């Protein structure tokens, strides 16, 4: 008898923390572009008792994502999807941010929405950065949420003369992720499955360390002073919310986004901490 399958895109700290909570007794398929990361996390999880397979995958490629879907179906019924993959604005160009974080996530939602088992659920890890953009308006929201995936990168609002730097690209990608989760949840419901987004603030991961040591590091460090916690989050704090959202206790929740940022976004928009906004 085939096991239920959990698919994780992105073998970083947040994704690993989530699957440790939801993959016990199931088949776990890790998908990542970096094979060294895959092997390291596979070894660690196998030593902890998890049944783990790996596959190299490129989130920016529909063909690669479809290959992951096929592999997952060979292993069993797909019960959970976790997308914790992506690139940070300090790592690459605006074009690559949009290709991976915006287009790739949209493809992932679309392709897995066709194959999730009844009662299945998924989590897309977005970011507080998506909440830093001002209101885009109903027309723009609908474009980001509902434009056919292969036409997304042709939208006027995503062209290089509008998206002028990697951080701006990242903010648009993460706003689109949340909107896309809402729109694609309608299709997931047809299969009796649910999909939600989590928008973390600063979480202590290698990706966050890139930001903290990059050109925006000083601004990120100032954010800590405005947070209720006075510190970044841990991956396990994000995983706790993800575990709940994928459980039967959250069976009434789909198409939603959960901002987990220590209150910094509220400070950004409504507080008097100028350095946070700047």
C-alpha positions in Angstrom: 0.0 0.0 0.0 1.4 3.4 -1.0 1.9 6.0 1.7 0.5 9.5 1.7 3.1 11.9 0.3 4.4 15.2 1.5 6.2 17.4 -1.1 8.6 20.1 0.1 10.1 22.6 -2.4 13.1 24.2 -0.9 15.2 22.4 1.7 15.9 25.4 3.9 15.3 25.8 7.6 11.6 26.8 7.5 10.6 24.0 5.1 12.5 21.4 7.1 10.9 22.6 10.4 7.4 22.3 8.8 7.8 18.8 7.3 9.2 17.5 10.6 5.8 18.3 12.0 3.6 16.9 9.2 5.6 14.1 7.5 5.8 11.4 10.2 4.5 8.1 8.8 4.3 9.6 5.3 6.5 9.5 2.3 8.5 12.8 2.1 9.7 14.1 -1.3 12.3 16.9 -1.1 12.7 19.1 -4.2 15.5 21.7 -4.4 17.8 23.1 -7.1 20.9 22.6 -4.8 21.7 18.9 -4.7 24.2 19.4 -1.8 21.4 20.8 0.3 19.1 17.9 -0.7 21.6 15.3 0.4 22.3 17.1 3.7 18.7 17.5 4.7 17.8 14.0 3.5 20.5 12.5 5.7 19.4 14.5 8.7 15.8 13.6 8.3 16.4 9.9 7.6 18.5 9.7 10.8 15.5 11.2 12.6 13.3 8.4 11.3 11.6 10.0 8.2 11.0 8.2 4.9 12.7 10.6 2.5 13.3 10.7 -1.3 14.9 13.6 -3.2 14.7 15.2 -6.6 16.5 18.1 -8.1 14.0 20.7 -9.2 14.0 24.2 -10.7 11.1 26.3 -9.4 11.3 28.6 -12.4 10.6 25.7 -14.9 7.2 24.3 -15.5 8.7 21.1 -17.0 10.8 20.6 -13.8 7.7 21.1 -11.6 5.7 18.6 -13.6 8.6 16.1 -13.2 8.3 16.5 -9.4 4.5 16.0 -9.6 5.0 12.8 -11.6 7.6 11.5 -9.0 5.3 12.4 -6.1 2.4 10.5 -7.7 4.6 7.4 -8.2 5.2 7.5 -4.5 1.5 7.7 -3.4 -1.3 10.2 -2.9 -0.2 13.8 -2.5 -1.5 14.8 0.9 0.6 18.0 1.6 2.5 20.5 -0.4 4.9 23.0 1.2 6.7 25.6 -0.9 9.5 27.2 1.0 11.7 27.7 -2.0 12.8 31.0 -3.5 15.5 33.6 -3.9 16.1 36.7 -1.8 16.5 40.2 -3.3 20.1 40.3 -2.2 20.9 37.2 -4.2 20.0 37.9 -7.7 18.4 40.2 -10.4 14.8 41.6 -10.5 14.1 39.4 -13.5 15.2 36.2 -11.7 13.2 37.1 -8.5 10.1 37.4 -10.7 10.9 34.2 -12.6 11.4 32.1 -9.5 9.3 33.6 -6.7 6.4 34.9 -8.8 6.1 32.8 -11.9 7.4 29.6 -10.3 5.1 29.7 -7.3 2.1 30.3 -9.7 3.1 27.2 -11.7 3.4 25.2 -8.5 0.0 26.2 -7.3 -1.5 25.3 -10.7 0.2 22.0 -11.3 -0.3 20.6 -7.7 -3.9 21.9 -7.7 -4.6 19.3 -10.4 -3.4 16.3 -8.3 -3.9 16.9 -4.6 -5.8 14.1 -2.8 -9.1 14.8 -1.2 -8.5 16.3 2.2 -5.1 17.4 1.2 -3.6 20.8 2.1 -0.7 23.0 1.3 1.3 26.0 2.5 3.0 28.7 0.4 5.7 30.6 2.3 5.4 34.2 1.2 6.9 37.2 3.1 6.1 40.3 5.1 7.6 42.1 2.1 4.4 41.6 0.2 2.6 43.7 2.9 5.0 46.6 2.3 3.5 47.6 -1.0 0.6 50.1 -0.9 -2.8 49.1 -2.1 -2.5 48.2 -5.8 -6.2 48.5 -6.7 -8.8 46.0 -7.7 -7.7 45.9 -11.4 -4.0 45.2 -10.6 -5.0 42.7 -7.9 -7.1 40.7 -10.4 -4.2 40.8 -13.0 -1.8 39.3 -10.5 -4.3 36.8 -9.2 -5.9 35.6 -12.4 -3.7 36.3 -15.4 -2.9 32.9 -17.1 0.4 31.8 -15.6 2.4 31.8 -18.9 1.3 35.5 -19.5 2.2 36.8 -16.0 5.7 38.0 -16.7 4.3 40.0 -19.7 2.2 42.2 -17.5 3.0 45.9 -17.9 3.3 46.3 -14.1 6.1 43.7 -14.0 8.4 45.2 -16.8 11.9 46.4 -16.1 11.0 50.0 -16.4 8.5 49.6 -13.5 10.3 46.9 -11.4 13.6 48.7 -11.1 15.4 46.8 -8.3 15.4 43.3 -6.8 13.6 44.4 -3.5 10.7 45.8 -5.5 10.5 42.7 -7.5 10.5 40.6 -4.3 7.7 42.7 -2.9 5.6 42.3 -6.0 6.3 38.5 -6.1 5.2 38.1 -2.5 2.1 40.2 -2.9 1.2 38.1 -6.0 1.8 34.9 -4.1 -0.9 35.8 -1.6 -3.3 36.8 -4.3 -2.6 33.7 -6.3 -3.1 31.5 -3.3 -6.6 33.0 -2.9 -7.5 32.6 -6.6 -6.0 29.1 -7.0 -7.7 27.9 -3.8 -11.0 27.9 -5.8 -9.5 25.3 -8.1 -8.1 23.3 -5.1 -11.5 23.2 -3.6 -12.8 21.3 -6.6 -10.5 18.4 -5.4 -11.5 18.8 -1.8 -8.1 20.3 -0.9 -7.0 23.5 0.8 -4.1 25.9 0.2 -3.0 28.9 2.4 -0.1 31.3 2.6 2.1 32.3 5.5 4.0 35.7 5.3 6.8 35.5 7.8 8.8 38.5 9.0 12.5 38.1 9.7 13.2 34.4 10.5 16.7 33.3 11.4 17.7 31.3 8.3 20.6 31.4 5.9 18.4 33.5 3.6 17.8 36.0 6.4 21.5 36.1 7.1 22.1 37.1 3.5 19.8 40.1 4.0 21.2 41.0 7.4 24.7 41.0 6.0 23.7 42.8 2.8 23.0 46.4 1.9 19.7 46.5 3.8 21.1 44.8 6.9 21.2 48.0 9.1 17.5 48.6 8.3 16.6 45.0 9.2 18.4 45.2 12.5 16.5 48.4 13.4 13.3 46.5 12.8 14.0 44.4 15.9 13.6 47.4 18.2 10.0 47.9 16.9 9.0 44.2 17.3 7.1 42.9 20.3 9.7 40.2 20.5 12.8 42.4 20.0 14.2 39.5 18.0 13.7 37.5 14.7 11.5 34.5 14.6 12.7 30.9 14.7 11.8 28.4 11.9 9.8 26.4 14.5 7.5 29.4 15.2 6.5 29.5 11.5 6.2 25.7 11.5 3.8 25.7 14.3 1.3 27.8 12.4 1.9 25.7 9.2 1.2 22.5 11.1 -2.1 23.9 12.3 -3.2 25.2 8.9 -2.5 21.8 7.3 -4.4 19.9 10.1 -8.0 18.9 10.3 -8.5 21.5 13.0 -8.1 24.1 10.2 -10.5 22.5 7.8 -12.5 25.7 7.5 -9.5 27.8 6.4 -8.4 28.1 2.7 -7.3 30.8 0.4 -6.0 32.9 3.3 -2.7 34.5 4.3 -1.2 34.7 7.8 1.2 37.5 8.6 3.7 36.4 11.3 6.2 39.2 11.7 6.4 40.3 15.4 4.2 43.3 14.7 6.7 45.1 12.4 4.3 45.6 9.5 1.8 47.2 11.9 4.6 49.5 13.0 5.6 50.2 9.4 2.1 51.4 8.5 0.7 52.8 11.7 3.6 53.3 14.2 5.9 56.2 14.6 9.1 54.3 14.1 10.6 56.2 11.2 13.6 53.9 10.7 11.2 51.0 10.0 9.5 52.8 7.2 12.7 54.2 5.8 
